[in-house]
Amino acid sequence: MILSRVLAVLAAILLVGAVGVAMLGPPELPLGQAISLLDHSFLTTLRGGIRAYTGNWVWDDVLLPMLVRPAWLVPASIGLIFGGASLTVASRAGRGPHRRPGSPKRWF
């Protein structure tokens, strides 16, 4: 129950943040440029850390494609995932363990 509420709050924060970024910034502002506007050296530090502790493929194939997408798209995507996870957790919490009708109860 608490997990579904935490996920729902995180989803709401990320979706509202995505709308705020989309409304206040230029529509096609890439995520990498938005991060660079906040801190100039963060991306080079991140790239060095990723390449030192993981392979080059993580930077080249996972993070770099995200940095060229619009800045609002990443928080919106994560917010939608958290919203779906919240609904899934809430729907599973409402159901008890599955038993066939007429089967005896287990006490262990």
MODELLER restraints for C-alpha pairs under 7 A, 6 or more apart:
rsr = mdl.restraints
at = mdl.atoms
rsr.add(forms.Gaussian(group=physical.xy_distance, feature=features.Distance(at['CA:1:A'], at['CA:90:A']), mean=6.46, stdev=0.5))
rsr.add(forms.Gaussian(group=physical.xy_distance, feature=features.Distance(at['CA:1:A'], at['CA:93:A']), mean=6.74, stdev=0.5))
rsr.add(forms.Gaussian(group=physical.xy_distance, feature=features.Distance(at['CA:4:A'], at['CA:86:A']), mean=4.39, stdev=0.5))
rsr.add(forms.Gaussian(group=physical.xy_distance, feature=features.Distance(at['CA:4:A'], at['CA:87:A']), mean=6.94, stdev=0.5))
rsr.add(forms.Gaussian(group=physical.xy_distance, feature=features.Distance(at['CA:4:A'], at['CA:89:A']), mean=5.62, stdev=0.5))
rsr.add(forms.Gaussian(group=physical.xy_distance, feature=features.Distance(at['CA:4:A'], at['CA:90:A']), mean=5.60, stdev=0.5))
rsr.add(forms.Gaussian(group=physical.xy_distance, feature=features.Distance(at['CA:5:A'], at['CA:86:A']), mean=6.91, stdev=0.5))
rsr.add(forms.Gaussian(group=physical.xy_distance, feature=features.Distance(at['CA:7:A'], at['CA:82:A']), mean=5.48, stdev=0.5))
rsr.add(forms.Gaussian(group=physical.xy_distance, feature=features.Distance(at['CA:7:A'], at['CA:83:A']), mean=6.53, stdev=0.5))
rsr.add(forms.Gaussian(group=physical.xy_distance, feature=features.Distance(at['CA:7:A'], at['CA:85:A']), mean=6.98, stdev=0.5))
rsr.add(forms.Gaussian(group=physical.xy_distance, feature=features.Distance(at['CA:7:A'], at['CA:86:A']), mean=5.16, stdev=0.5))
rsr.add(forms.Gaussian(group=physical.xy_distance, feature=features.Distance(at['CA:8:A'], at['CA:82:A']), mean=6.70, stdev=0.5))
rsr.add(forms.Gaussian(group=physical.xy_distance, feature=features.Distance(at['CA:8:A'], at['CA:83:A']), mean=5.57, stdev=0.5))
rsr.add(forms.Gaussian(group=physical.xy_distance, feature=features.Distance(at['CA:8:A'], at['CA:86:A']), mean=5.52, stdev=0.5))
rsr.add(forms.Gaussian(group=physical.xy_distance, feature=features.Distance(at['CA:10:A'], at['CA:79:A']), mean=6.96, stdev=0.5))
rsr.add(forms.Gaussian(group=physical.xy_distance, feature=features.Distance(at['CA:10:A'], at['CA:82:A']), mean=6.87, stdev=0.5))
rsr.add(forms.Gaussian(group=physical.xy_distance, feature=features.Distance(at['CA:11:A'], at['CA:79:A']), mean=4.13, stdev=0.5))
rsr.add(forms.Gaussian(group=physical.xy_distance, feature=features.Distance(at['CA:11:A'], at['CA:80:A']), mean=6.50, stdev=0.5))
rsr.add(forms.Gaussian(group=physical.xy_distance, feature=features.Distance(at['CA:11:A'], at['CA:82:A']), mean=5.13, stdev=0.5))
rsr.add(forms.Gaussian(group=physical.xy_distance, feature=features.Distance(at['CA:11:A'], at['CA:83:A']), mean=5.21, stdev=0.5))
rsr.add(forms.Gaussian(group=physical.xy_distance, feature=features.Distance(at['CA:12:A'], at['CA:79:A']), mean=6.83, stdev=0.5))
rsr.add(forms.Gaussian(group=physical.xy_distance, feature=features.Distance(at['CA:14:A'], at['CA:75:A']), mean=5.31, stdev=0.5))
rsr.add(forms.Gaussian(group=physical.xy_distance, feature=features.Distance(at['CA:14:A'], at['CA:76:A']), mean=6.21, stdev=0.5))
rsr.add(forms.Gaussian(group=physical.xy_distance, feature=features.Distance(at['CA:14:A'], at['CA:79:A']), mean=5.01, stdev=0.5))
rsr.add(forms.Gaussian(group=physical.xy_distance, feature=features.Distance(at['CA:15:A'], at['CA:75:A']), mean=6.58, stdev=0.5))
rsr.add(forms.Gaussian(group=physical.xy_distance, feature=features.Distance(at['CA:15:A'], at['CA:76:A']), mean=5.16, stdev=0.5))
rsr.add(forms.Gaussian(group=physical.xy_distance, feature=features.Distance(at['CA:15:A'], at['CA:79:A']), mean=5.40, stdev=0.5))
rsr.add(forms.Gaussian(group=physical.xy_distance, feature=features.Distance(at['CA:18:A'], at['CA:72:A']), mean=4.62, stdev=0.5))
rsr.add(forms.Gaussian(group=physical.xy_distance, feature=features.Distance(at['CA:18:A'], at['CA:75:A']), mean=5.53, stdev=0.5))
rsr.add(forms.Gaussian(group=physical.xy_distance, feature=features.Distance(at['CA:18:A'], at['CA:76:A']), mean=5.36, stdev=0.5))
rsr.add(forms.Gaussian(group=physical.xy_distance, feature=features.Distance(at['CA:19:A'], at['CA:72:A']), mean=6.96, stdev=0.5))
rsr.add(forms.Gaussian(group=physical.xy_distance, feature=features.Distance(at['CA:21:A'], at['CA:72:A']), mean=5.67, stdev=0.5))
rsr.add(forms.Gaussian(group=physical.xy_distance, feature=features.Distance(at['CA:22:A'], at['CA:72:A']), mean=5.51, stdev=0.5))
rsr.add(forms.Gaussian(group=physical.xy_distance, feature=features.Distance(at['CA:28:A'], at['CA:70:A']), mean=5.57, stdev=0.5))
rsr.add(forms.Gaussian(group=physical.xy_distance, feature=features.Distance(at['CA:29:A'], at['CA:70:A']), mean=5.45, stdev=0.5))
rsr.add(forms.Gaussian(group=physical.xy_distance, feature=features.Distance(at['CA:29:A'], at['CA:71:A']), mean=5.97, stdev=0.5))
rsr.add(forms.Gaussian(group=physical.xy_distance, feature=features.Distance(at['CA:30:A'], at['CA:67:A']), mean=6.38, stdev=0.5))
rsr.add(forms.Gaussian(group=physical.xy_distance, feature=features.Distance(at['CA:30:A'], at['CA:68:A']), mean=5.16, stdev=0.5))
rsr.add(forms.Gaussian(group=physical.xy_distance, feature=features.Distance(at['CA:30:A'], at['CA:69:A']), mean=5.25, stdev=0.5))
rsr.add(forms.Gaussian(group=physical.xy_distance, feature=features.Distance(at['CA:30:A'], at['CA:70:A']), mean=4.32, stdev=0.5))
rsr.add(forms.Gaussian(group=physical.xy_distance, feature=features.Distance(at['CA:30:A'], at['CA:71:A']), mean=5.12, stdev=0.5))
rsr.add(forms.Gaussian(group=physical.xy_distance, feature=features.Distance(at['CA:31:A'], at['CA:67:A']), mean=4.87, stdev=0.5))
rsr.add(forms.Gaussian(group=physical.xy_distance, feature=features.Distance(at['CA:31:A'], at['CA:68:A']), mean=6.15, stdev=0.5))
rsr.add(forms.Gaussian(group=physical.xy_distance, feature=features.Distance(at['CA:31:A'], at['CA:69:A']), mean=6.04, stdev=0.5))
rsr.add(forms.Gaussian(group=physical.xy_distance, feature=features.Distance(at['CA:31:A'], at['CA:70:A']), mean=5.59, stdev=0.5))
rsr.add(forms.Gaussian(group=physical.xy_distance, feature=features.Distance(at['CA:31:A'], at['CA:71:A']), mean=3.98, stdev=0.5))
rsr.add(forms.Gaussian(group=physical.xy_distance, feature=features.Distance(at['CA:32:A'], at['CA:67:A']), mean=4.47, stdev=0.5))
rsr.add(forms.Gaussian(group=physical.xy_distance, feature=features.Distance(at['CA:32:A'], at['CA:68:A']), mean=6.27, stdev=0.5))
rsr.add(forms.Gaussian(group=physical.xy_distance, feature=features.Distance(at['CA:34:A'], at['CA:71:A']), mean=6.70, stdev=0.5))
rsr.add(forms.Gaussian(group=physical.xy_distance, feature=features.Distance(at['CA:47:A'], at['CA:59:A']), mean=6.69, stdev=0.5))
rsr.add(forms.Gaussian(group=physical.xy_distance, feature=features.Distance(at['CA:50:A'], at['CA:59:A']), mean=6.57, stdev=0.5))
rsr.add(forms.Gaussian(group=physical.xy_distance, feature=features.Distance(at['CA:51:A'], at['CA:59:A']), mean=6.97, stdev=0.5))
